[in-house]
Amino acid sequence: MKPKIPKKTKVSKKKITKDMKIGDLIEENPDAMETLYEVGFGCVGCPMSVHETIEQGAAVHGMTKKDVDELVKELNRRKGK
């Protein structure tokens, strides 16, 4: 079950990187949950998301380094939209 994404949120201006913890990403950019779900991150609300980076989470889900780079690029592109 997807958690509800708040309608109006203040989005961080900080650039998203593969070294960013998933929990921090969601806290600073709640709309990123949608993008993460689209690529198979069904566990963005799990306890490990507080400790895992985007790159570590991607590796657990079988993504390549190229996939991670594309994901980060997409997260930055969609940020605040």
ABEGO torsion letter per residue (X at the ends): XBBBBBABBBBBABBBBAABBAAAAAAABAAAAAAAAAAGBAAAABAAAAABBAAAAAAAAGBBAAAAAAAAAAAAAABGX
